[in-house]
């Protein structure tokens, strides 16, 4: 799904010359309504038989991709990508992030509000024993998981989403939603856990010299009473604000590509 631009190389003066980023935006969901509201952005013909709308979404130059579980038996662990399970979430995260290499990430999960659009200011890591049990198998995130090895208990990682802009736009354009921000998510279940994954990825790939730079990541809790259609509208408004933010940091590459004498070219994964 990567858009590939062929450019030629004259010389690389410094490591920063190798910096790059994709045009991919990753959205992840968990329990309803977050799985259903992200369905139009899934490229799976099984989960989204109506067809993927995320390719060069709204002609903005970005491919928007979503991954989420299904819940044929009702709320609980679910089935498929990002089952609500610590081990499954971490394994899927490692696999999908290696494929997508997103320039921006939003993770979503269900909240106990009615129609909240709750932008978490950050997420907090806990020791294995402090996390709540999930639904099956190994009930807590064990120390063998990469994120548990990387982040010490008490570590706080903060959102890099344009929170104020998203709140203003959703408030103005989606009157059925109730957007607001929190300082940090101190929950001890999967919502906080996957939010940590997004902010952790950003912390590792935010440097301008990173080969696959990530510009923004963060978590949004969605009210359990919100309909899927309203959730999709709020997602679209949020994406527009996010894309404007990304464009303010990494404008579309143009003159960076130069010709090499003799015509040698190579491929780079870049935003068009």
Kinemage of the C-alpha trace (Angstrom):
@kinemage 1
@onewidth
@group {chain A} dominant
@subgroup {mainchain}
@vectorlist {calphas} color= white
{ca unk a 1} P 0.000 0.000 0.000
{ca unk a 2} L 2.986 2.252 0.092
{ca unk a 3} L 3.207 4.932 -2.544
{ca unk a 4} L 6.746 4.723 -3.892
{ca unk a 5} L 8.588 7.614 -5.447
{ca unk a 6} L 11.697 6.925 -7.487
{ca unk a 7} L 14.431 9.451 -6.877
{ca unk a 8} L 18.112 9.564 -7.725
{ca unk a 9} L 21.013 10.113 -5.371
{ca unk a 10} L 24.016 12.351 -5.924
{ca unk a 11} L 25.472 12.219 -2.408
{ca unk a 12} L 24.501 11.835 1.213
{ca unk a 13} L 26.122 14.543 3.274
{ca unk a 14} L 24.813 13.477 6.666
{ca unk a 15} L 22.578 10.933 8.372
{ca unk a 16} L 19.693 13.430 8.237
{ca unk a 17} L 19.736 13.102 4.457
{ca unk a 18} L 18.386 9.593 4.927
{ca unk a 19} L 15.300 10.798 6.789
{ca unk a 20} L 11.985 9.808 5.272
{ca unk a 21} L 8.381 9.068 6.131
{ca unk a 22} L 5.479 7.250 4.574
{ca unk a 23} L 2.071 8.596 3.610
{ca unk a 24} L 0.364 6.015 5.838
{ca unk a 25} L -1.926 6.852 8.749
{ca unk a 26} L -2.813 3.998 11.086
{ca unk a 27} L -6.093 3.732 13.010
{ca unk a 28} L -6.774 0.904 15.464
{ca unk a 29} L -10.011 -0.027 17.222
{ca unk a 30} L -11.147 -2.303 20.004
{ca unk a 31} L -14.684 -2.761 21.335
{ca unk a 32} L -17.758 -1.259 19.620
{ca unk a 33} L -18.362 1.365 18.474
{ca unk a 34} L -14.667 1.820 17.642
{ca unk a 35} L -14.417 -1.226 15.368
{ca unk a 36} L -17.514 -0.369 13.328
{ca unk a 37} L -16.740 3.336 12.994
{ca unk a 38} L -13.324 2.505 11.483
{ca unk a 39} L -14.705 -0.081 9.044
{ca unk a 40} L -14.612 2.178 5.941
{ca unk a 41} L -10.832 2.471 6.377
{ca unk a 42} L -10.218 -1.286 6.449
{ca unk a 43} L -8.734 -2.815 3.315
{ca unk a 44} L -10.050 -6.252 4.305
{ca unk a 45} L -12.783 -7.343 1.909
{ca unk a 46} L -14.154 -9.572 4.666
{ca unk a 47} L -14.452 -6.820 7.252
{ca unk a 48} L -15.290 -4.099 4.775
{ca unk a 49} L -17.129 -5.523 1.739
{ca unk a 50} L -18.166 -2.022 0.650
{ca unk a 51} L -14.547 -1.255 -0.250
{ca unk a 52} L -11.629 0.630 1.253
{ca unk a 53} L -12.049 4.428 1.185
{ca unk a 54} L -8.633 5.205 2.679
{ca unk a 55} L -6.528 5.264 -0.481
{ca unk a 56} L -5.309 8.841 -1.014
{ca unk a 57} L -8.159 9.774 1.321
{ca unk a 58} L -10.063 12.873 0.148
{ca unk a 59} L -7.167 13.451 -2.279
{ca unk a 60} L -5.064 14.630 0.661
{ca unk a 61} L -2.078 12.456 -0.214
{ca unk a 62} L -2.412 9.977 2.659
{ca unk a 63} L -3.478 6.347 2.812
{ca unk a 64} L -5.588 5.760 5.926
{ca unk a 65} L -5.612 2.160 7.184
{ca unk a 66} L -7.605 0.635 10.027
{ca unk a 67} L -7.325 -2.618 11.973
{ca unk a 68} L -9.787 -3.868 14.572
{ca unk a 69} L -11.391 -7.023 16.020
{ca unk a 70} L -14.914 -8.326 15.543
{ca unk a 71} L -17.269 -9.361 18.364
{ca unk a 72} L -19.684 -12.017 17.099
{ca unk a 73} L -20.227 -13.249 20.651
{ca unk a 74} L -20.705 -9.834 22.217
{ca unk a 75} L -18.256 -7.737 24.195
{ca unk a 76} L -15.133 -9.431 25.426
{ca unk a 77} L -11.898 -10.433 23.735
{ca unk a 78} L -13.180 -10.398 20.177
{ca unk a 79} L -11.661 -12.072 17.131
{ca unk a 80} L -9.097 -11.006 14.541
{ca unk a 81} L -6.601 -8.155 14.550
{ca unk a 82} L -6.055 -6.495 17.927
{ca unk a 83} L -8.113 -8.853 20.014
{ca unk a 84} L -8.584 -7.312 23.445
{ca unk a 85} L -5.717 -9.322 24.879
{ca unk a 86} L -2.263 -8.177 25.984
{ca unk a 87} L -0.236 -10.788 24.109
{ca unk a 88} L -2.357 -10.615 20.961
{ca unk a 89} L -2.267 -6.811 20.918
{ca unk a 90} L 1.523 -6.690 21.206
{ca unk a 91} L 2.030 -9.380 18.557
{ca unk a 92} L -0.338 -7.694 16.106
{ca unk a 93} L 1.246 -4.340 16.816
{ca unk a 94} L 4.718 -5.605 15.964
{ca unk a 95} L 3.514 -7.226 12.736
{ca unk a 96} L 1.303 -4.406 11.476
{ca unk a 97} L 3.642 -1.550 12.373
{ca unk a 98} L 6.463 -3.241 10.480
{ca unk a 99} L 4.213 -3.276 7.394
{ca unk a 100} L 2.606 0.148 7.650
{ca unk a 101} L 5.393 2.326 9.147
{ca unk a 102} L 2.842 5.091 9.817
{ca unk a 103} L 3.603 8.785 9.787
{ca unk a 104} L 0.724 9.194 12.265
{ca unk a 105} L -1.253 6.904 14.575
{ca unk a 106} L -4.545 7.099 16.433
{ca unk a 107} L -5.556 4.225 18.701
{ca unk a 108} L -9.208 4.087 19.778
{ca unk a 109} L -11.099 2.231 22.493
{ca unk a 110} L -14.481 2.252 24.194
{ca unk a 111} L -15.201 4.532 27.167
{ca unk a 112} L -17.910 4.505 29.814
{ca unk a 113} L -19.096 7.956 28.744
{ca unk a 114} L -22.184 8.325 26.567
{ca unk a 115} L -20.941 10.253 23.536
{ca unk a 116} L -17.472 11.271 24.651
{ca unk a 117} L -14.612 11.890 22.256
{ca unk a 118} L -11.930 11.779 24.919
{ca unk a 119} L -8.426 12.698 23.826
{ca unk a 120} L -5.980 11.206 26.280
{ca unk a 121} L -3.072 13.491 27.113
{ca unk a 122} L -0.822 10.505 27.715
{ca unk a 123} L -0.556 6.941 28.990
{ca unk a 124} L 1.148 5.357 31.987
{ca unk a 125} L 3.027 2.067 32.237
{ca unk a 126} L 2.481 -0.297 35.167
{ca unk a 127} L 4.287 -3.355 36.491
{ca unk a 128} L 2.943 -6.690 35.262
{ca unk a 129} L 1.109 -7.423 38.510
{ca unk a 130} L -0.653 -4.035 38.439
{ca unk a 131} L -2.480 -4.573 35.144
{ca unk a 132} L -6.050 -5.900 35.230
{ca unk a 133} L -6.637 -9.425 33.930
{ca unk a 134} L -7.724 -9.822 30.334
{ca unk a 135} L -10.033 -12.568 29.085
{ca unk a 136} L -8.027 -15.707 28.383
{ca unk a 137} L -4.641 -17.415 28.368
{ca unk a 138} L -1.899 -15.380 30.033
{ca unk a 139} L -4.038 -12.808 31.779
{ca unk a 140} L -1.465 -10.042 32.261
{ca unk a 141} L 1.254 -8.527 30.059
{ca unk a 142} L 4.320 -10.599 30.900
{ca unk a 143} L 7.862 -9.346 31.042
{ca unk a 144} L 8.711 -11.064 27.763
{ca unk a 145} L 6.646 -8.530 25.775
{ca unk a 146} L 8.774 -5.873 24.048
{ca unk a 147} L 6.885 -2.909 25.489
{ca unk a 148} L 7.163 -4.314 29.015
{ca unk a 149} L 10.911 -4.675 28.563
{ca unk a 150} L 11.276 -1.181 27.086
{ca unk a 151} L 9.238 0.904 29.545
{ca unk a 152} L 9.761 0.903 33.292
{ca unk a 153} L 6.726 0.999 35.603
{ca unk a 154} L 5.642 4.582 36.140
{ca unk a 155} L 6.817 5.729 32.699
{ca unk a 156} L 4.448 8.264 31.168
{ca unk a 157} L 4.357 8.886 27.419
{ca unk a 158} L 2.367 11.798 26.075
{ca unk a 159} L 0.148 12.316 23.059
{ca unk a 160} L 1.507 14.236 20.096
{ca unk a 161} L -1.881 14.633 18.411
{ca unk a 162} L -3.156 18.197 17.782
{ca unk a 163} L -5.543 17.858 20.716
{ca unk a 164} L -6.888 21.420 20.858
{ca unk a 165} L -7.559 21.521 17.116
{ca unk a 166} L -9.321 18.159 17.158
{ca unk a 167} L -11.531 19.177 20.063
{ca unk a 168} L -12.461 22.465 18.398
{ca unk a 169} L -13.250 20.846 15.044
{ca unk a 170} L -15.242 17.919 16.439
{ca unk a 171} L -17.182 20.264 18.708
{ca unk a 172} L -18.028 22.499 15.764
{ca unk a 173} L -18.777 19.850 13.143
{ca unk a 174} L -20.145 16.844 15.064
{ca unk a 175} L -22.722 18.190 17.538
{ca unk a 176} L -23.677 14.658 18.613
{ca unk a 177} L -20.187 14.115 20.060
{ca unk a 178} L -18.748 15.448 23.305
{ca unk a 179} L -15.018 16.114 22.750
{ca unk a 180} L -12.708 16.785 25.688
{ca unk a 181} L -9.155 16.120 26.857
{ca unk a 182} L -7.626 14.441 29.891
{ca unk a 183} L -4.169 14.833 31.413
{ca unk a 184} L -3.249 11.140 31.322
{ca unk a 185} L -4.916 7.736 31.064
{ca unk a 186} L -4.088 5.893 34.278
{ca unk a 187} L -6.331 2.941 33.501
{ca unk a 188} L -4.900 -0.542 33.937
{ca unk a 189} L -6.564 -2.414 31.097
{ca unk a 190} L -6.198 -2.706 27.339
{ca unk a 191} L -7.215 0.865 26.454
{ca unk a 192} L -4.225 2.313 28.267
{ca unk a 193} L -2.057 -0.551 27.059
{ca unk a 194} L -2.632 0.050 23.355
{ca unk a 195} L -2.399 3.805 23.874
{ca unk a 196} L 1.061 3.195 25.322
{ca unk a 197} L 1.988 1.282 22.180
{ca unk a 198} L 1.143 4.263 19.979
{ca unk a 199} L 3.059 6.777 22.066
{ca unk a 200} L 5.957 4.342 22.471
{ca unk a 201} L 6.226 3.966 18.695
{ca unk a 202} L 6.220 7.748 18.341
{ca unk a 203} L 8.963 8.117 20.941
{ca unk a 204} L 11.168 5.730 18.953
{ca unk a 205} L 10.511 7.276 15.546
{ca unk a 206} L 9.927 10.984 16.128
{ca unk a 207} L 13.423 12.141 15.275
{ca unk a 208} L 13.575 14.061 11.974
{ca unk a 209} L 16.459 11.816 10.888
{ca unk a 210} L 14.474 8.606 11.358
{ca unk a 211} L 14.119 6.518 8.212
{ca unk a 212} L 10.402 6.073 8.973
{ca unk a 213} L 9.582 9.199 10.909
{ca unk a 214} L 6.390 9.300 12.953
{ca unk a 215} L 4.998 12.795 13.437
{ca unk a 216} L 2.044 12.193 15.757
{ca unk a 217} L 0.393 9.502 17.854
{ca unk a 218} L -2.221 9.369 20.579
{ca unk a 219} L -5.269 7.640 22.007
{ca unk a 220} L -8.972 8.538 21.889
{ca unk a 221} L -11.638 7.004 24.136
{ca unk a 222} L -15.043 6.870 22.419
{ca unk a 223} L -18.295 6.904 24.383
{ca unk a 224} L -20.132 3.593 24.509
{ca unk a 225} L -23.392 5.267 23.488
{ca unk a 226} L -22.028 6.807 20.290
{ca unk a 227} L -23.411 5.348 17.074
{ca unk a 228} L -21.016 3.991 14.490
{ca unk a 229} L -22.108 6.616 11.952
{ca unk a 230} L -21.427 9.492 14.341
{ca unk a 231} L -18.133 7.860 15.292
{ca unk a 232} L -17.139 7.710 11.633
{ca unk a 233} L -17.970 11.397 11.189
{ca unk a 234} L -15.892 12.322 14.235
{ca unk a 235} L -13.047 10.153 12.933
{ca unk a 236} L -13.103 11.983 9.599
{ca unk a 237} L -13.040 15.390 11.289
{ca unk a 238} L -10.202 14.201 13.517
{ca unk a 239} L -8.250 12.928 10.513
{ca unk a 240} L -8.507 16.270 8.729
{ca unk a 241} L -7.088 18.072 11.755
{ca unk a 242} L -4.359 15.451 12.069
{ca unk a 243} L -3.380 15.725 8.404
{ca unk a 244} L -3.171 19.515 8.648
{ca unk a 245} L -0.888 19.039 11.643
{ca unk a 246} L 1.316 16.529 9.837
{ca unk a 247} L 1.562 18.826 6.814
{ca unk a 248} L 2.744 21.644 9.054
{ca unk a 249} L 5.698 19.499 10.129
{ca unk a 250} L 6.622 17.420 7.074
{ca unk a 251} L 5.476 19.178 3.894
{ca unk a 252} L 5.320 17.112 0.744
{ca unk a 253} L 8.833 16.444 -0.594
{ca unk a 254} L 9.657 18.160 -3.855
{ca unk a 255} L 13.133 19.454 -4.558
{ca unk a 256} L 14.769 16.937 -2.241
{ca unk a 257} L 15.088 14.454 -5.094
{ca unk a 258} L 18.118 15.114 -7.251
{ca unk a 259} L 19.517 13.427 -10.325
{ca unk a 260} L 22.579 11.245 -10.236
{ca unk a 261} L 25.010 11.483 -13.112
{ca unk a 262} L 24.571 8.316 -15.126
{ca unk a 263} L 20.909 7.986 -14.179
{ca unk a 264} L 21.159 5.619 -11.180
{ca unk a 265} L 17.851 5.636 -9.287
{ca unk a 266} L 16.494 3.998 -6.192
{ca unk a 267} L 13.123 3.728 -4.498
{ca unk a 268} L 12.114 5.554 -1.378
{ca unk a 269} L 8.849 5.197 0.487
{ca unk a 270} L 7.656 8.745 0.672
{ca unk a 271} L 4.475 10.741 0.779
{ca unk a 272} L 3.617 11.967 -2.745
